[in-house]
Amino acid sequence: MINIEVKGVQFSNKGAELMLLSVLEQLDKEIGEYNLVLSPGPNLPYKQRARLGALQKLSFRRGPFDLTGLFGKLPQFAKRLLKRYGIVTEADVDIILNASGFSYGDQWPLNDLKNAAKEAVRFKQVGKPYIVLPQALGPFNKVEHAKAARKLINSATKVYARDKASYQACAALNEVGTLHQSPDFTALIEPSIIEPFTTKTVCFIPNNKVISKYHHETAQTGSEAYIAFWRYQAEFFKQHEFDILLLNHEGAEDKHLCEQIAEVIGESVEIADGLGAVEIKALLGRCQAVVSSRFHGCVSALSQGVPCLATSWSHKYEMLFEEYGLADNILDYLAKPEQVNKQLTQFINNLDSQKQAGYGHATKVKQENRAMWQAVIAEINGCQPK
């Protein structure tokens, strides 16, 4: 039975979980019999991996040290022993689907990009597919990042850039024709039919990365300004008779941010917490509007025709809304109140057209998703054990 590793996913970040579930939905539908392989990690705890019936990949990466490939050279008797406990090495994996979302670019650790590149090279050397599923990539302006990215792009079987800017960043390094462009693939996840909230509801989705220096060079440290931005939005939407719902889309840091925002908004604002990825998408489908600093919060809203505004901390937000024909829906939380008010007023006055724009483009996105998966499934079928 074929062993398929899904790389770069996790359970804490609900966008990453949604990507994992999207991959599994397609594999279950198109492949049927296969073994899922996942690597251990702080946000991929054993119990949750085990619930998916996943084999555990023996790997070790710390900074520049990566012993994962060496484990594949263990003697056969050792590998057979490990398999009794549901543990496999890299040599046992038949194909890797890299669904990292947004992990490779100048603002991210170089070692992560280097390790992915080395992994892709090893798979190419033994004739096994390594596919980078649609994700945001780049920029690669730093010399060492560009060097590692070039190796990854030209060693992988296929690389799918999620947007125009990501494609252009990769195209400058692409030499062997493996590069393609395809949108985020979570649009194909469709929750059960759900009823809208009985009262007009707007969901706020904050993101600690917006005010974190770690994640990008231009990050702002002004958490007070960011929280004040949400308070201003709450006042605006309340004036237009909307109920406010806060959503924690990832872990303890975002939950703390939600609590801070709820405190300044007042009136016992509800915080939706502890929901699974598909439950979150279903929740957003019930709303009349969404304001999100989380990428997959935006995708989950737009792909269901829910009008959405966003704040941005990377090019992936601008590219997403440009593709949906909604480039004016990006908010700057440091902008003057009159500018924010102008954008919010334009948004609130055009909810019906916003909804239609979302529905219309979502249909195109799903068609492109299916075409991408047809190509990926063909690669998987091509490496099935004879």
C-alpha positions in Angstrom: 0.0 0.0 0.0 1.3 3.4 -0.9 2.7 5.7 1.9 1.8 9.3 1.4 3.4 11.9 3.7 1.6 15.2 4.1 4.1 17.9 5.2 3.6 21.3 6.8 0.2 20.8 8.4 -0.8 21.0 12.0 -3.9 21.2 14.3 -3.3 24.4 16.2 -3.5 26.7 13.2 -7.0 26.1 11.8 -5.9 27.1 8.3 -3.2 24.4 8.4 -5.8 21.9 9.7 -8.2 22.8 7.0 -5.5 22.1 4.4 -4.8 18.7 5.9 -8.5 17.8 5.8 -8.7 19.1 2.3 -5.8 16.8 1.2 -7.3 13.8 3.0 -10.7 14.4 1.4 -9.2 14.2 -2.0 -7.0 11.2 -1.2 -10.0 9.3 0.3 -12.0 10.1 -2.8 -9.4 9.4 -5.5 -6.9 6.9 -4.0 -8.9 5.0 -1.5 -6.3 2.6 -0.1 -3.2 4.4 1.2 -1.2 5.0 4.4 -1.1 8.6 5.7 2.3 9.5 7.1 2.8 12.5 9.5 5.9 13.8 11.2 5.8 14.6 14.9 5.8 18.3 16.0 4.6 20.5 18.8 1.4 21.3 16.9 1.0 17.7 15.6 0.6 15.8 18.9 0.6 12.0 18.8 -3.0 11.5 19.9 -4.3 13.7 17.1 -2.1 12.0 14.5 -3.2 8.6 15.8 -6.9 9.5 15.4 -6.2 9.8 11.7 -4.5 6.4 11.7 -1.3 8.1 10.5 2.0 6.3 10.5 4.7 8.2 12.4 7.7 9.4 10.4 11.0 9.1 12.2 12.6 12.5 11.8 14.9 14.9 13.6 15.5 18.5 12.7 17.1 21.1 15.0 18.3 24.3 13.3 20.8 23.3 10.6 20.9 19.7 11.7 18.7 17.3 9.8 19.1 13.6 10.4 15.8 12.6 8.7 17.4 11.3 5.6 20.0 9.3 7.5 17.2 7.4 9.3 16.2 6.0 5.9 19.6 4.2 5.7 18.8 2.1 8.8 19.2 -1.7 8.2 16.1 -3.5 7.0 15.7 -5.5 10.3 15.5 -2.1 12.2 13.0 -0.7 9.8 10.8 -3.8 10.1 10.9 -3.5 13.8 9.9 0.1 13.7 7.0 -0.6 11.4 5.5 -2.9 14.1 5.1 0.3 16.2 3.7 2.3 13.3 7.0 4.1 12.7 8.4 4.6 9.2 11.5 6.3 7.8 11.9 8.6 4.9 12.9 5.7 2.7 9.4 4.1 3.3 7.6 7.2 2.1 6.5 6.9 -1.6 5.5 10.5 -2.1 5.5 13.8 -0.2 2.7 16.4 -0.5 4.1 19.6 1.0 1.1 21.7 2.2 3.0 24.3 4.3 0.8 27.2 3.4 3.3 30.0 3.9 6.7 28.9 5.2 9.3 29.7 2.6 10.4 33.2 2.0 12.8 35.9 3.3 10.8 36.5 6.5 10.9 32.8 7.5 13.8 30.8 9.0 16.4 29.8 6.3 16.8 26.3 7.8 13.2 25.4 7.1 13.7 26.2 3.4 17.1 24.5 3.3 15.6 21.3 4.9 12.7 21.2 2.4 15.2 21.7 -0.5 17.4 18.9 0.7 14.4 16.7 1.1 13.2 17.4 -2.4 16.7 16.6 -3.7 16.8 13.3 -1.9 13.4 12.3 -3.4 14.4 13.3 -6.9 17.6 11.2 -6.6 15.5 8.1 -5.9 12.8 8.9 -8.4 10.0 9.6 -6.0 7.5 12.5 -6.4 7.8 15.6 -4.2 4.9 18.0 -4.8 4.6 21.5 -3.3 0.9 22.0 -3.1 -0.6 25.5 -3.6 0.9 27.9 -1.1 2.3 31.4 -0.8 6.0 31.5 -1.6 8.7 34.2 -1.5 9.9 36.8 -1.8 13.4 35.4 -2.2 15.6 38.5 -2.3 18.1 37.3 0.3 21.0 35.4 -1.4 20.9 32.3 0.8 17.1 32.1 0.7 17.1 32.4 -3.1 19.8 29.6 -3.3 17.8 27.2 -1.2 14.5 28.1 -3.0 16.1 27.5 -6.4 17.1 24.0 -5.2 13.6 23.3 -3.9 11.8 24.6 -7.0 14.0 22.7 -9.5 14.1 19.4 -7.5 10.4 19.1 -6.7 8.2 17.2 -9.2 5.7 20.0 -9.2 5.5 23.4 -7.4 2.2 25.2 -7.2 2.4 28.9 -6.4 -0.8 30.1 -4.9 -0.9 33.6 -6.4 0.7 35.8 -9.0 3.3 37.3 -6.6 4.4 33.9 -5.4 4.6 32.6 -9.0 6.7 35.5 -10.1 9.1 35.0 -7.1 9.5 31.3 -8.1 9.6 31.9 -11.8 12.9 33.9 -11.4 14.5 30.8 -10.0 12.7 28.1 -12.1 14.8 26.2 -14.6 13.1 22.9 -15.4 9.4 23.7 -16.0 8.0 22.3 -12.7 6.3 25.5 -11.8 2.5 26.1 -11.9 0.0 28.5 -10.5 -3.1 27.3 -8.7 -5.3 28.9 -5.9 -5.7 27.8 -2.3 -7.3 24.4 -2.4 -9.5 24.5 0.8 -12.5 25.9 -1.2 -13.4 22.3 -2.0 -14.2 21.7 1.7 -17.9 22.3 1.9 -19.6 22.1 5.4 -23.1 20.7 5.6 -25.9 23.1 4.7 -26.1 25.7 7.5 -28.6 28.4 8.4 -27.5 32.0 8.7 -27.6 33.6 12.1 -31.0 35.0 12.9 -29.5 38.4 13.6 -27.0 40.3 11.4 -23.6 39.0 12.6 -20.1 40.1 11.8 -17.2 37.8 12.8 -13.8 39.4 13.8 -10.7 37.2 13.4 -7.6 38.7 14.8 -4.0 37.4 14.3 -1.0 37.9 16.6 1.3 37.8 13.6 0.1 41.3 12.6 1.9 42.7 15.6 4.8 40.2 15.9 8.3 41.2 14.9 9.3 37.6 14.4 7.2 36.9 11.3 8.2 39.8 9.0 10.5 42.7 8.8 7.9 45.4 8.7 5.8 44.0 11.6 4.4 46.6 13.9 4.7 46.3 17.7 1.8 48.6 18.4 -0.7 46.2 19.9 -2.6 49.1 21.4 -3.2 50.5 17.9 -4.3 47.1 16.6 -6.7 46.6 19.5 -8.1 50.1 19.1 -8.6 49.3 15.4 -10.9 46.4 16.3 -12.8 48.6 18.9 -13.4 51.2 16.1 -14.7 48.5 13.8 -17.0 47.1 16.6 -18.5 50.6 17.1 -19.1 51.0 13.3 -20.8 47.6 12.9 -22.9 48.1 16.0 -24.1 51.4 14.6 -25.3 49.4 11.6 -27.1 46.9 13.8 -24.6 44.0 13.6 -23.9 41.6 16.5 -20.1 41.1 17.0 -18.6 37.6 17.3 -14.9 37.1 18.0 -13.2 34.0 16.7 -9.9 32.4 17.9 -8.4 30.9 14.7 -5.1 29.7 16.3 -4.0 28.8 19.7 -3.2 30.6 23.0 -1.7 33.8 21.5 -4.8 34.6 19.3 -7.1 33.7 22.2 -5.3 36.2 24.4 -5.7 38.8 21.7 -9.4 38.0 21.4 -9.8 38.5 25.1 -8.1 41.9 25.0 -10.3 43.0 22.1 -13.4 41.7 23.9 -12.5 43.7 26.9 -12.3 47.0 25.1 -15.5 46.3 23.0 -17.4 45.4 26.2 -21.0 44.2 26.3 -20.0 40.6 26.9 -18.9 39.9 23.4 -18.8 36.2 22.6 -15.5 34.5 21.8 -15.8 31.3 19.6 -12.9 29.1 20.8 -11.9 25.4 20.5 -13.6 24.8 17.1 -12.3 22.4 14.5 -11.3 23.7 11.1 -14.5 22.6 9.3 -16.6 23.9 12.2 -15.0 27.3 11.8 -15.7 27.3 8.1 -19.3 26.4 8.9 -19.5 29.2 11.5 -18.2 31.8 9.0 -20.8 30.6 6.5 -23.5 31.6 8.9 -22.3 35.2 9.2 -23.4 38.2 7.2 -19.9 39.7 7.1 -16.3 38.8 8.2 -13.3 40.9 9.1 -10.2 38.7 9.2 -6.5 39.0 9.8 -6.2 35.2 9.2 -5.7 34.1 5.5 -7.9 31.0 5.7 -10.5 33.0 7.6 -10.7 35.2 4.5 -10.7 32.1 2.1 -13.4 30.3 4.1 -15.6 33.4 4.0 -15.1 34.4 0.4 -15.5 30.9 -1.0 -18.9 30.7 0.7 -20.0 34.1 -0.7 -19.7 35.8 2.7 -18.5 39.5 2.3 -15.1 39.9 3.9 -12.6 42.5 4.8 -9.0 41.8 5.8 -5.9 43.3 7.3 -2.6 42.2 5.8 0.8 41.2 7.0 2.1 39.6 3.7 1.5 39.6 0.0 -0.9 36.6 0.2 -3.8 38.8 1.4 -3.5 41.4 -1.4 -3.2 38.7 -4.0 -6.2 36.8 -2.7 -8.5 39.8 -2.7 -7.2 41.0 -6.1 -8.1 37.5 -7.5 -11.6 37.9 -6.1 -11.9 41.4 -7.6 -12.1 42.9 -4.2 -8.7 44.8 -3.9 -10.3 47.6 -1.9 -11.2 45.2 0.9 -7.7 45.3 2.5 -7.7 47.5 5.6 -4.7 49.2 7.2 -5.1 49.1 11.0 -2.7 52.1 11.3 -4.7 54.2 8.8 -6.6 57.3 10.0 -10.1 56.7 11.2 -11.7 58.6 8.3 -10.0 56.3 5.8 -11.1 53.2 7.6 -14.6 54.7 7.9 -14.7 55.3 4.2 -13.8 51.7 3.4 -16.2 50.3 6.0 -19.0 52.4 4.6 -18.3 51.3 1.0 -18.3 47.7 2.2 -21.5 47.9 4.2 -23.3 49.6 1.3 -22.4 46.9 -1.2 -22.9 43.6 0.7 -25.0 42.0 -2.0 -22.5 42.7 -4.8 -19.7 41.5 -2.5 -21.6 38.3 -1.9 -22.0 37.7 -5.7 -18.3 38.5 -6.3 -17.4 35.8 -3.8 -19.8 33.2 -5.2 -18.7 33.9 -8.8 -15.0 33.6 -8.2 -15.3 30.6 -5.9 -16.8 28.6 -8.8 -13.7 29.4 -10.8 -11.4 28.5 -7.9 -13.0 25.2 -7.4 -12.6 24.3 -11.1 -8.9 25.2 -10.8 -8.6 23.1 -7.6 -10.1 20.1 -9.3 -7.7 20.4 -12.2 -4.7 20.7 -9.8 -5.8 17.6 -8.0 -6.2 15.6 -11.2 -2.5 16.3 -12.0 -1.5 15.4 -8.4 -3.5 12.2 -8.3 -1.9 11.2 -11.6 1.5 11.5 -10.0 0.4 9.5 -7.0 -1.1 6.7 -9.2 2.2 6.7 -11.1 4.2 5.7 -8.0 1.7 3.1 -6.7 3.4 -0.3 -5.9 3.1 -2.7 -8.8 
